Amino acid sequence: MRAEYRRAGLGTTMLALALGLAFTPAHAQQNASEAYAMPQHQTASQTLSARQQAIPLIAASMATSDMPGLNAALNRGLDADLTISEAKEILVQLYAYVGFPRSLNALGELMSVVEERRQRGVQDAPGREPTQPIAVGDELRAVGAANQTTISGGPVAGPVFGFAPVINEYLQSHLFGAIFERDNLDWQSRELATVGALAATPGVEAQLRSHMAASLRVGLSPAQLRQLIEGLEESDAAAAERARTALTQALDMLNIRE
């Protein structure tokens, strides 16, 4: 299976449009040391913090419109010192992957959770709003293109981007520009959320592979990603299996041997 995937990866460009990532053959052979040498990452660890463990569960519940599950995951995250600002940012970012309706519904659920906790006397940390100014126009697209290149491991290219160039303009200006430049949520947390949402969504396996690789690039370790998979398995065995397959393929693509 690994050999078959390697041949496919080297023979074609892997598109990940919903995520803004497409890996060209040049990226497929990126080695392990390059995978971890990226900005916006913390020191690689072998375990996820309690806060980090809650993020993919929040994302997976949002992606499947599982409101009871989302309620429980949000409470778990806030109990683990996820700030209200960070929780909002996760739910806002994920509109780019699972749609505005789910994002809006999830934000409504977060409002309810925060109010219910307040009535119980729980004072959750509000967190902070982004501190750095967001560029506009051509400068914003240039910043977004740089972020996209960092996360994908090299310049993004592919037939679909030639067929519909505007999609990459939107990805660079908005997703990797306006959203990823918001510094109230680190890139590791953003990737944990994205992987959780995509794992819970059947039919986006190529994008899930891409973001497993991106997670490794921003400093998450294979052990942490396996822990993420174990967390998903408690409520969604199919999502966990998709994530497990994607991690195996991402490790193979990046030539990471443990």
VEXKOLRO-31401 format. One line per 5 residues: number of its first residue (from 1); for each residue x, y, z of N, C-alpha, C. Coordinates in nm, 2 decimals. Example, Ala and Ser with C-alpha at 12.3 -4.5 7.8 and 13.67 -1.06 7.14 Angstrom:
BEGIN
1	1.32 -0.57 0.78 1.23 -0.45 0.78 1.32 -0.33 0.78  1.28 -0.22 0.71 1.37 -0.11 0.71 1.29 0.00 0.79
***
This chain:
BEGIN
1	0.08 -0.12 0.00 0.00 0.00 0.00 0.09 0.13 0.00  0.19 0.13 0.08 0.28 0.24 0.09 0.35 0.27 -0.05  0.39 0.16 -0.11 0.46 0.17 -0.24 0.37 0.23 -0.35  0.24 0.18 -0.34 0.14 0.23 -0.44 0.11 0.37 -0.42  0.10 0.42 -0.29 0.08 0.56 -0.27 0.20 0.64 -0.31
6	0.32 0.59 -0.28 0.44 0.67 -0.32 0.44 0.69 -0.47  0.41 0.59 -0.55 0.41 0.60 -0.70 0.30 0.70 -0.74  0.19 0.70 -0.68 0.08 0.79 -0.71 0.12 0.93 -0.68  0.18 0.95 -0.56 0.22 1.08 -0.52 0.33 1.14 -0.61  0.42 1.06 -0.66 0.52 1.11 -0.74 0.48 1.14 -0.89
11	0.37 1.06 -0.93 0.33 1.07 -1.07 0.23 1.18 -1.09  0.16 1.23 -0.99 0.06 1.33 -1.00 0.07 1.44 -0.89  0.01 1.55 -0.92 0.00 1.66 -0.81 -0.11 1.62 -0.72  -0.09 1.62 -0.59 -0.20 1.59 -0.50 -0.27 1.72 -0.46  -0.39 1.73 -0.50 -0.47 1.85 -0.47 -0.54 1.85 -0.34
16	-0.54 1.96 -0.28 -0.61 1.97 -0.15 -0.68 2.11 -0.15  -0.78 2.13 -0.23 -0.84 2.26 -0.26 -0.91 2.31 -0.14  -0.98 2.23 -0.07 -1.06 2.27 0.05 -0.97 2.33 0.15  -0.84 2.29 0.15 -0.75 2.33 0.25 -0.64 2.43 0.20  -0.64 2.45 0.07 -0.54 2.53 0.01 -0.41 2.47 0.00
21	-0.40 2.34 0.00 -0.27 2.27 -0.02 -0.27 2.18 -0.13  -0.16 2.18 -0.21 -0.14 2.09 -0.32 0.01 2.06 -0.32  0.04 1.93 -0.31 0.18 1.89 -0.30 0.23 1.85 -0.44  0.33 1.91 -0.49 0.39 1.87 -0.61 0.49 1.76 -0.59  0.54 1.69 -0.69 0.64 1.58 -0.67 0.76 1.63 -0.59
26	0.80 1.76 -0.61 0.92 1.81 -0.54 0.90 1.80 -0.38  0.77 1.82 -0.34 0.74 1.82 -0.20 0.74 1.68 -0.14  0.70 1.59 -0.23 0.67 1.45 -0.18 0.80 1.39 -0.11  0.91 1.43 -0.15 1.04 1.37 -0.10 1.10 1.46 0.01  1.02 1.55 0.06 1.08 1.64 0.17 1.12 1.55 0.29
31	1.23 1.57 0.34 1.28 1.48 0.45 1.23 1.53 0.59  1.26 1.44 0.69 1.20 1.47 0.82 1.26 1.60 0.88  1.38 1.63 0.86 1.44 1.75 0.92 1.37 1.87 0.87  1.34 1.87 0.74 1.27 1.99 0.68 1.13 2.00 0.73  1.07 1.88 0.76 0.93 1.88 0.80 0.91 1.96 0.93
36	1.01 1.95 1.02 1.00 2.02 1.15 1.06 2.16 1.15  1.13 2.20 1.05 1.20 2.33 1.05 1.11 2.44 1.00  1.00 2.47 1.07 0.90 2.56 1.03 0.88 2.66 1.14  0.84 2.79 1.10 0.80 2.89 1.20 0.67 2.86 1.26  0.63 2.93 1.37 0.50 2.92 1.43 0.48 2.78 1.50
41	0.59 2.71 1.53 0.57 2.58 1.60 0.63 2.59 1.74  0.58 2.51 1.83 0.64 2.50 1.96 0.73 2.37 1.95  0.81 2.35 2.06 0.90 2.24 2.07 0.82 2.11 2.05  0.86 2.02 1.97 0.79 1.90 1.95 0.78 1.82 2.08  0.66 1.77 2.10 0.64 1.69 2.22 0.58 1.55 2.18
46	0.58 1.46 2.28 0.53 1.33 2.25 0.38 1.32 2.29  0.33 1.42 2.36 0.19 1.41 2.41 0.12 1.54 2.38  -0.01 1.54 2.36 -0.09 1.66 2.35 -0.13 1.70 2.49  -0.13 1.83 2.51 -0.19 1.88 2.63 -0.34 1.86 2.64  -0.40 1.87 2.76 -0.54 1.86 2.77 -0.61 1.96 2.68
51	-0.56 2.08 2.67 -0.62 2.18 2.58 -0.61 2.13 2.43  -0.50 2.08 2.39 -0.48 2.04 2.25 -0.57 1.92 2.22  -0.59 1.83 2.32 -0.67 1.71 2.30 -0.82 1.75 2.27  -0.86 1.86 2.33 -1.00 1.90 2.31 -1.03 1.96 2.17  -0.92 2.02 2.11 -0.94 2.09 1.98 -1.00 2.00 1.87
56	-0.94 1.89 1.84 -0.99 1.81 1.73 -1.13 1.75 1.76  -1.16 1.73 1.88 -1.30 1.68 1.92 -1.40 1.79 1.90  -1.36 1.92 1.93 -1.45 2.03 1.90 -1.47 2.04 1.74  -1.37 2.03 1.67 -1.37 2.04 1.52 -1.46 1.92 1.46  -1.43 1.80 1.51 -1.51 1.69 1.45 -1.65 1.70 1.48
61	-1.69 1.74 1.60 -1.83 1.76 1.63 -1.90 1.87 1.55  -1.82 1.98 1.53 -1.88 2.08 1.45 -1.90 2.04 1.30  -1.80 1.96 1.25 -1.81 1.91 1.11 -1.93 1.82 1.09  -1.97 1.75 1.19 -2.08 1.66 1.17 -2.21 1.71 1.23  -2.21 1.84 1.27 -2.33 1.90 1.33 -2.38 1.82 1.45
66	-2.29 1.76 1.53 -2.32 1.69 1.65 -2.32 1.79 1.76  -2.43 1.85 1.79 -2.44 1.96 1.89 -2.42 1.91 2.03  -2.47 1.79 2.07 -2.44 1.74 2.21 -2.29 1.71 2.22  -2.23 1.65 2.11 -2.09 1.63 2.12 -2.01 1.76 2.12  -2.05 1.86 2.05 -1.98 1.99 2.04 -1.99 2.05 2.18
71	-2.11 2.05 2.24 -2.13 2.10 2.38 -2.03 2.04 2.47  -2.02 1.91 2.47 -1.93 1.84 2.56 -1.78 1.87 2.53  -1.74 1.88 2.40 -1.61 1.91 2.37 -1.57 2.05 2.40  -1.66 2.15 2.38 -1.63 2.28 2.42 -1.61 2.29 2.57  -1.70 2.23 2.65 -1.68 2.23 2.79 -1.55 2.17 2.83
76	-1.51 2.06 2.77 -1.38 1.99 2.79 -1.27 2.09 2.76  -1.27 2.16 2.65 -1.17 2.25 2.61 -1.16 2.37 2.71  -1.27 2.43 2.75 -1.27 2.54 2.84 -1.22 2.50 2.98  -1.26 2.38 3.02 -1.20 2.32 3.15 -1.05 2.31 3.14  -1.00 2.28 3.02 -0.85 2.26 3.00 -0.78 2.39 2.97
81	-0.84 2.51 3.00 -0.78 2.64 2.98 -0.78 2.69 2.83  -0.86 2.63 2.75 -0.88 2.69 2.62 -0.96 2.82 2.64  -0.91 2.93 2.59 -0.98 3.06 2.61 -1.10 3.07 2.52  -1.19 3.16 2.56 -1.31 3.19 2.48 -1.27 3.24 2.34  -1.17 3.32 2.34 -1.12 3.37 2.21 -1.06 3.26 2.12
86	-0.99 3.17 2.18 -0.94 3.06 2.10 -1.05 2.97 2.05  -1.15 2.94 2.14 -1.26 2.86 2.09 -1.33 2.93 1.98  -1.36 3.05 1.99 -1.42 3.13 1.88 -1.34 3.12 1.75  -1.21 3.13 1.76 -1.12 3.13 1.64 -1.12 3.00 1.57  -1.13 2.89 1.65 -1.14 2.75 1.59 -1.26 2.74 1.51
91	-1.37 2.79 1.57 -1.50 2.77 1.50 -1.51 2.87 1.38  -1.45 2.98 1.38 -1.45 3.07 1.27 -1.36 3.02 1.16  -1.24 2.97 1.19 -1.15 2.92 1.09 -1.22 2.80 1.01  -1.29 2.72 1.08 -1.34 2.60 1.02 -1.45 2.62 0.92  -1.50 2.74 0.91 -1.60 2.77 0.80 -1.53 2.74 0.67
96	-1.40 2.77 0.66 -1.33 2.75 0.53 -1.32 2.60 0.49  -1.35 2.51 0.59 -1.34 2.37 0.56 -1.47 2.29 0.56  -1.57 2.34 0.64 -1.70 2.27 0.66 -1.82 2.36 0.63  -1.79 2.49 0.60 -1.90 2.58 0.56 -1.95 2.68 0.66  -2.00 2.79 0.61 -2.06 2.89 0.70 -2.17 2.84 0.79
101	-2.27 2.77 0.74 -2.38 2.73 0.83 -2.33 2.65 0.95  -2.24 2.56 0.94 -2.19 2.48 1.05 -2.11 2.58 1.15  -2.04 2.67 1.09 -1.96 2.76 1.17 -2.05 2.85 1.25  -2.16 2.90 1.19 -2.25 2.99 1.26 -2.33 2.91 1.37  -2.37 2.79 1.34 -2.44 2.71 1.44 -2.35 2.68 1.56
106	-2.22 2.65 1.53 -2.12 2.61 1.63 -2.10 2.74 1.72  -2.09 2.85 1.66 -2.06 2.97 1.74 -2.18 3.00 1.83  -2.30 2.97 1.78 -2.42 2.98 1.87 -2.41 2.89 1.99  -2.36 2.77 1.96 -2.35 2.67 2.07 -2.25 2.72 2.17  -2.14 2.77 2.12 -2.03 2.82 2.21 -2.09 2.93 2.30
111	-2.17 3.02 2.24 -2.23 3.13 2.32 -2.32 3.07 2.44  -2.39 2.96 2.40 -2.47 2.90 2.50 -2.39 2.83 2.61  -2.28 2.77 2.57 -2.19 2.70 2.67 -2.13 2.80 2.76  -2.08 2.91 2.71 -2.02 3.01 2.79 -2.12 3.07 2.89  -2.24 3.10 2.84 -2.34 3.16 2.93 -2.38 3.06 3.04
116	-2.40 2.93 3.00 -2.44 2.83 3.10 -2.33 2.82 3.21  -2.20 2.82 3.17 -2.09 2.81 3.26 -2.09 2.93 3.35  -2.11 3.05 3.29 -2.11 3.17 3.37 -2.22 3.16 3.48  -2.34 3.11 3.44 -2.44 3.10 3.54 -2.41 3.00 3.65  -2.32 2.91 3.62 -2.27 2.81 3.73 -2.16 2.87 3.81
121	-2.12 2.99 3.77 -2.01 3.05 3.85 -1.87 3.03 3.79  -1.87 2.97 3.67 -1.74 2.94 3.61 -1.70 3.07 3.53  -1.58 3.12 3.56 -1.53 3.24 3.49 -1.42 3.19 3.39  -1.46 3.17 3.27 -1.36 3.13 3.16 -1.28 3.25 3.12  -1.15 3.22 3.09 -1.06 3.33 3.05 -1.10 3.38 2.91
126	-1.12 3.51 2.89 -1.17 3.56 2.77 -1.07 3.54 2.65  -0.94 3.54 2.69 -0.83 3.53 2.59 -0.81 3.67 2.53  -0.75 3.67 2.41 -0.72 3.80 2.35 -0.76 3.80 2.21  -0.78 3.92 2.15 -0.80 3.94 2.01 -0.67 3.94 1.94  -0.66 3.92 1.81 -0.53 3.93 1.74 -0.47 4.07 1.76
131	-0.34 4.06 1.77 -0.26 4.19 1.81 -0.19 4.25 1.69  -0.16 4.17 1.59 -0.08 4.22 1.48 -0.18 4.27 1.37  -0.14 4.38 1.30 -0.23 4.43 1.19 -0.23 4.33 1.08  -0.35 4.32 1.01 -0.36 4.24 0.89 -0.34 4.32 0.77  -0.25 4.28 0.68 -0.23 4.35 0.56 -0.35 4.35 0.47
136	-0.35 4.43 0.36 -0.46 4.43 0.27 -0.41 4.42 0.13  -0.50 4.39 0.03 -0.46 4.40 -0.11 -0.35 4.30 -0.15  -0.26 4.35 -0.23 -0.15 4.27 -0.28 -0.06 4.22 -0.17  -0.04 4.31 -0.07 0.04 4.27 0.04 -0.01 4.15 0.12  -0.15 4.15 0.14 -0.21 4.04 0.21 -0.19 3.91 0.13
141	-0.21 3.92 0.00 -0.19 3.80 -0.08 -0.05 3.75 -0.07  0.05 3.84 -0.07 0.19 3.80 -0.06 0.22 3.73 0.07  0.16 3.78 0.18 0.18 3.72 0.31 0.11 3.58 0.31  -0.01 3.58 0.26 -0.08 3.45 0.25 -0.01 3.34 0.17  0.05 3.39 0.06 0.13 3.29 -0.02 0.25 3.24 0.05
146	0.31 3.33 0.13 0.43 3.28 0.21 0.38 3.18 0.32  0.27 3.21 0.38 0.22 3.12 0.48 0.18 2.98 0.42  0.11 2.99 0.31 0.07 2.87 0.23 0.20 2.78 0.20  0.30 2.85 0.15 0.42 2.78 0.11 0.49 2.71 0.23  0.49 2.78 0.34 0.55 2.73 0.46 0.47 2.60 0.51
151	0.34 2.61 0.51 0.26 2.50 0.56 0.26 2.38 0.47  0.27 2.41 0.34 0.26 2.30 0.24 0.40 2.25 0.21  0.51 2.31 0.25 0.64 2.26 0.23 0.71 2.31 0.10  0.64 2.40 0.03 0.70 2.45 -0.10 0.59 2.52 -0.17  0.62 2.58 -0.28 0.52 2.65 -0.36 0.41 2.56 -0.41
156	0.29 2.61 -0.40 0.17 2.53 -0.43 0.14 2.54 -0.58  0.12 2.43 -0.65 0.09 2.43 -0.79 0.00 2.31 -0.82  -0.07 2.31 -0.93 -0.15 2.20 -0.97 -0.25 2.24 -1.09  -0.30 2.15 -1.16 -0.38 2.17 -1.28 -0.50 2.26 -1.24  -0.57 2.23 -1.13 -0.69 2.30 -1.09 -0.66 2.45 -1.07
161	-0.54 2.48 -1.02 -0.51 2.62 -1.00 -0.49 2.69 -1.13  -0.44 2.62 -1.23 -0.44 2.68 -1.36 -0.57 2.69 -1.43  -0.66 2.59 -1.40 -0.79 2.59 -1.46 -0.88 2.70 -1.39  -0.86 2.72 -1.26 -0.94 2.83 -1.19 -0.85 2.90 -1.10  -0.77 2.99 -1.15 -0.67 3.06 -1.07 -0.73 3.14 -0.95
166	-0.85 3.18 -0.96 -0.91 3.26 -0.86 -0.92 3.18 -0.73  -0.93 3.05 -0.73 -0.94 2.97 -0.61 -0.81 2.99 -0.52  -0.70 2.99 -0.59 -0.58 3.01 -0.51 -0.56 3.15 -0.46  -0.62 3.25 -0.54 -0.62 3.39 -0.49 -0.70 3.40 -0.36  -0.81 3.33 -0.36 -0.89 3.33 -0.24 -0.82 3.26 -0.12
171	-0.76 3.15 -0.15 -0.69 3.07 -0.05 -0.58 3.16 0.01  -0.50 3.22 -0.08 -0.38 3.30 -0.03 -0.43 3.42 0.04  -0.52 3.50 -0.02 -0.56 3.62 0.04 -0.64 3.61 0.17  -0.73 3.51 0.17 -0.83 3.50 0.28 -0.78 3.39 0.38  -0.78 3.26 0.34 -0.75 3.16 0.44 -0.61 3.17 0.50
176	-0.51 3.17 0.41 -0.37 3.17 0.46 -0.32 3.32 0.49  -0.40 3.41 0.44 -0.36 3.55 0.47 -0.44 3.61 0.59  -0.57 3.64 0.56 -0.65 3.71 0.67 -0.67 3.62 0.79  -0.69 3.49 0.77 -0.72 3.40 0.89 -0.59 3.36 0.95  -0.49 3.30 0.88 -0.37 3.25 0.94 -0.28 3.36 1.00
181	-0.30 3.48 0.96 -0.23 3.59 1.02 -0.29 3.64 1.15  -0.40 3.59 1.19 -0.46 3.62 1.32 -0.38 3.55 1.43  -0.31 3.62 1.51 -0.22 3.56 1.60 -0.28 3.52 1.74  -0.41 3.51 1.75 -0.47 3.47 1.88 -0.49 3.32 1.88  -0.44 3.25 1.78 -0.44 3.10 1.78 -0.32 3.05 1.70
186	-0.24 2.97 1.76 -0.11 2.92 1.70 -0.14 2.82 1.59  -0.04 2.80 1.50 -0.06 2.72 1.39 -0.08 2.57 1.42  -0.02 2.52 1.53 -0.04 2.39 1.57 -0.19 2.37 1.60  -0.25 2.46 1.68 -0.39 2.45 1.71 -0.48 2.45 1.59  -0.44 2.54 1.49 -0.52 2.55 1.37 -0.51 2.41 1.29
191	-0.40 2.35 1.29 -0.39 2.22 1.22 -0.46 2.11 1.30  -0.46 2.11 1.43 -0.53 2.01 1.51 -0.68 2.02 1.48  -0.73 2.15 1.47 -0.87 2.17 1.43 -0.90 2.12 1.29  -0.82 2.15 1.20 -0.84 2.11 1.06 -0.84 1.96 1.04  -0.75 1.90 1.10 -0.74 1.75 1.09 -0.86 1.69 1.16
196	-0.91 1.74 1.27 -1.03 1.68 1.33 -1.15 1.70 1.25  -1.17 1.81 1.19 -1.28 1.84 1.10 -1.28 1.75 0.98  -1.16 1.74 0.91 -1.15 1.66 0.79 -1.16 1.51 0.82  -1.11 1.47 0.93 -1.12 1.32 0.96 -1.27 1.29 0.98  -1.35 1.38 1.03 -1.49 1.35 1.05 -1.58 1.36 0.92
201	-1.51 1.41 0.81 -1.58 1.43 0.69 -1.54 1.33 0.58  -1.63 1.24 0.55 -1.60 1.14 0.44 -1.58 1.21 0.31  -1.49 1.15 0.22 -1.47 1.20 0.09 -1.36 1.31 0.07  -1.29 1.35 0.18 -1.19 1.45 0.17 -1.05 1.39 0.21  -1.03 1.27 0.18 -0.91 1.20 0.23 -0.78 1.26 0.17
206	-0.78 1.31 0.05 -0.66 1.38 0.00 -0.63 1.50 0.08  -0.73 1.58 0.12 -0.71 1.70 0.20 -0.66 1.66 0.34  -0.72 1.55 0.39 -0.68 1.51 0.53 -0.53 1.46 0.52  -0.49 1.39 0.42 -0.34 1.36 0.41 -0.26 1.48 0.41  -0.30 1.58 0.33 -0.22 1.71 0.32 -0.21 1.77 0.46
211	-0.31 1.77 0.54 -0.31 1.84 0.66 -0.24 1.76 0.77  -0.24 1.63 0.76 -0.15 1.55 0.84 -0.01 1.59 0.82  0.03 1.60 0.70 0.17 1.64 0.66 0.20 1.78 0.72  0.10 1.87 0.70 0.11 2.01 0.75 0.13 2.01 0.90  0.06 1.92 0.97 0.07 1.91 1.11 0.21 1.88 1.16
216	0.27 1.79 1.08 0.41 1.75 1.11 0.50 1.87 1.08  0.47 1.94 0.98 0.56 2.06 0.94 0.55 2.17 1.05  0.44 2.19 1.11 0.43 2.30 1.21 0.47 2.25 1.35  0.53 2.13 1.36 0.59 2.08 1.48 0.52 1.98 1.57  0.40 1.93 1.52 0.34 1.83 1.59 0.41 1.70 1.56
221	0.42 1.61 1.66 0.49 1.49 1.64 0.40 1.37 1.60  0.45 1.27 1.54 0.37 1.15 1.51 0.30 1.10 1.63  0.37 1.09 1.75 0.30 1.04 1.87 0.18 1.13 1.91  0.19 1.26 1.89 0.08 1.35 1.92 -0.04 1.32 1.83  -0.01 1.30 1.70 -0.11 1.28 1.60 -0.18 1.14 1.63
226	-0.10 1.05 1.67 -0.16 0.92 1.71 -0.25 0.94 1.83  -0.22 1.02 1.92 -0.30 1.05 2.04 -0.43 1.12 1.99  -0.42 1.21 1.89 -0.54 1.27 1.83 -0.63 1.16 1.78  -0.58 1.06 1.71 -0.65 0.96 1.65 -0.72 0.88 1.76  -0.65 0.85 1.87 -0.71 0.77 1.98 -0.83 0.85 2.04
231	-0.82 0.98 2.05 -0.93 1.06 2.10 -1.05 1.06 2.01  -1.03 1.06 1.87 -1.14 1.05 1.78 -1.21 0.92 1.79  -1.13 0.81 1.82 -1.18 0.68 1.82 -1.29 0.66 1.92  -1.29 0.73 2.03 -1.38 0.72 2.14 -1.53 0.75 2.09  -1.54 0.84 1.99 -1.68 0.87 1.94 -1.70 0.85 1.80
236	-1.60 0.83 1.72 -1.62 0.81 1.57 -1.51 0.72 1.52  -1.54 0.59 1.51 -1.43 0.49 1.47 -1.40 0.52 1.32  -1.49 0.56 1.24 -1.46 0.58 1.10 -1.37 0.70 1.08  -1.39 0.80 1.15 -1.31 0.92 1.15 -1.17 0.89 1.19  -1.16 0.81 1.30 -1.03 0.77 1.35 -0.95 0.68 1.24
241	-1.02 0.60 1.17 -0.95 0.51 1.07 -0.91 0.60 0.96  -0.99 0.69 0.91 -0.94 0.78 0.81 -0.82 0.86 0.85  -0.82 0.91 0.97 -0.70 0.98 1.02 -0.58 0.89 1.03  -0.60 0.77 1.08 -0.49 0.67 1.09 -0.42 0.65 0.95  -0.51 0.63 0.85 -0.46 0.60 0.72 -0.38 0.73 0.67
246	-0.44 0.84 0.69 -0.38 0.97 0.64 -0.24 0.99 0.71  -0.23 0.96 0.84 -0.10 0.98 0.91 0.00 0.88 0.85  -0.03 0.76 0.83 0.06 0.66 0.77 0.11 0.71 0.63  0.02 0.76 0.55 0.06 0.81 0.42 0.14 0.94 0.43  0.11 1.03 0.52 0.19 1.15 0.54 0.33 1.12 0.58
251	0.35 1.03 0.68 0.48 0.99 0.72 0.56 0.93 0.61  0.50 0.85 0.53 0.56 0.79 0.41 0.60 0.90 0.31  0.51 0.99 0.29 0.54 1.10 0.19 0.66 1.19 0.23  0.66 1.21 0.36 0.77 1.30 0.42 0.90 1.22 0.45  0.89 1.09 0.43 1.00 1.00 0.45 1.05 1.00 0.60
256	0.95 1.01 0.69 0.98 1.01 0.83 0.97 0.87 0.88  1.08 0.82 0.94 1.09 0.69 1.00 1.11 0.70 1.15  1.02 0.64 1.22 1.03 0.65 1.37 1.11 0.54 1.43
***
